[in-house]
């Protein structure tokens, strides 16, 4: 989503921000896919790494598919904040499912993921207040 917006956004600052975030998310997605197992929960459902990374329950599911021009800068900022918040919530949930002592590499990865998302949330909020 952010990569598509970065390519067709006419605002250089937004395009750069979304492009940077897209690159960071690709790196984190690859690290999570390599590190995180599929987790089976008590109700017999499971989370694969792909489900962990994907944002669920996005209010406007069509928004990510729209071009930057069609969705508008403010709508993109709101959607970015929502997607990032959902991803952060999922990471916090995942932390509760692992043993941080026995699985220190995964705990470290999740800490990195959460801190990166926090930085991106600040960037989105800062960009919104700058305009």
C-alpha positions as CSV (number, residue, x, y, z in Angstrom):
1,X,0.0,0.0,0.0
2,X,2.6,2.5,1.0
3,X,4.8,1.6,-1.9
4,X,2.0,2.2,-4.4
5,X,1.2,5.6,-2.7
6,X,4.9,6.5,-2.8
7,X,5.1,5.9,-6.6
8,X,2.1,8.1,-7.5
9,X,2.0,10.7,-4.8
10,X,2.7,14.2,-6.1
11,X,3.8,15.6,-2.7
12,X,7.5,14.9,-2.4
13,X,7.5,14.7,1.4
14,X,4.6,12.2,1.5
15,X,6.1,10.2,-1.3
16,X,9.4,10.0,0.5
17,X,7.8,9.1,3.8
18,X,5.6,6.3,2.3
19,X,8.6,5.0,0.2
20,X,10.8,4.8,3.3
21,X,8.0,3.1,5.3
22,X,7.4,0.6,2.4
23,X,11.1,-0.4,2.4
24,X,11.1,-0.8,6.2
25,X,8.0,-2.9,6.1
26,X,9.4,-5.2,3.4
27,X,12.5,-5.8,5.5
28,X,10.4,-6.4,8.6
29,X,8.0,-8.7,6.7
30,X,10.9,-10.8,5.5
31,X,12.4,-11.0,9.0
32,X,9.0,-12.0,10.5
33,X,8.3,-14.6,7.8
34,X,11.7,-16.1,8.5
35,X,11.4,-16.0,12.3
36,X,7.8,-16.3,13.3
37,X,6.1,-19.7,13.3
38,X,2.5,-20.4,12.6
39,X,0.9,-20.2,16.1
40,X,-2.1,-22.5,16.9
41,X,-4.5,-21.0,19.5
42,X,-6.7,-22.7,22.0
43,X,-9.7,-22.4,19.7
44,X,-7.8,-24.4,17.0
45,X,-7.3,-21.3,14.8
46,X,-3.8,-20.4,13.7
47,X,-1.8,-17.4,12.6
48,X,0.7,-17.8,9.9
49,X,3.5,-15.1,9.4
50,X,1.5,-13.7,6.5
51,X,-1.6,-13.2,8.7
52,X,0.5,-11.6,11.4
53,X,1.9,-9.0,9.0
54,X,-1.4,-8.3,7.2
55,X,-3.6,-5.6,8.6
56,X,-7.0,-6.9,9.5
57,X,-10.2,-5.1,10.0
58,X,-9.3,-2.1,7.8
59,X,-12.4,0.1,7.8
60,X,-12.3,1.0,4.2
61,X,-10.9,-2.1,2.4
62,X,-10.9,-0.4,-0.9
63,X,-8.6,2.4,0.2
64,X,-5.3,0.5,-0.1
65,X,-6.1,-0.3,-3.8
66,X,-6.8,3.2,-4.7
67,X,-4.2,5.5,-6.3
68,X,-2.8,8.3,-4.2
69,X,-4.6,10.8,-6.4
70,X,-7.9,9.1,-5.9
71,X,-7.7,8.6,-2.2
72,X,-6.3,12.0,-1.2
73,X,-3.5,12.9,1.2
74,X,-5.6,13.1,4.4
75,X,-7.3,9.8,3.6
76,X,-3.9,8.2,3.1
77,X,-2.6,9.6,6.4
78,X,-5.7,8.2,8.2
79,X,-5.4,4.8,6.6
80,X,-1.7,4.7,7.2
81,X,-2.3,5.4,10.9
82,X,-5.0,2.8,11.1
83,X,-2.9,0.1,9.3
84,X,0.1,0.9,11.5
85,X,-2.0,0.8,14.7
86,X,-3.5,-2.6,13.7
87,X,0.0,-4.0,13.0
88,X,1.3,-2.7,16.3
89,X,-1.7,-4.3,18.1
90,X,-1.0,-7.6,16.4
91,X,2.7,-7.4,17.4
92,X,1.8,-6.7,21.0
93,X,-0.6,-9.7,20.9
94,X,2.2,-11.9,19.5
95,X,4.5,-10.9,22.4
96,X,1.9,-12.3,24.8
97,X,2.0,-15.7,23.0
98,X,5.8,-16.3,23.3
99,X,8.2,-16.9,26.1
100,X,10.5,-13.9,26.0
101,X,13.3,-15.9,27.8
102,X,13.1,-19.1,25.8
103,X,12.6,-17.4,22.5
104,X,14.7,-14.3,22.8
105,X,15.3,-13.9,19.0
106,X,11.6,-13.6,18.4
107,X,11.2,-11.3,21.4
108,X,13.9,-9.1,19.9
109,X,12.3,-9.1,16.5
110,X,8.9,-8.1,17.9
111,X,10.5,-5.3,20.0
112,X,12.2,-4.0,16.8
113,X,8.9,-4.3,15.0
114,X,7.0,-2.4,17.6
115,X,9.6,0.4,17.9
116,X,9.7,0.8,14.1
117,X,5.9,1.0,13.9
118,X,5.9,3.6,16.8
119,X,8.4,5.7,14.8
120,X,6.2,5.4,11.7
121,X,3.1,6.4,13.7
122,X,5.0,9.5,14.9
123,X,6.0,10.3,11.3
124,X,2.4,10.0,10.0
125,X,1.2,12.2,12.9
126,X,3.9,14.7,12.3
127,X,3.2,14.9,8.6
128,X,-0.5,15.4,9.3
129,X,0.2,18.3,11.8
130,X,2.7,19.9,9.4
131,X,0.0,20.5,6.8
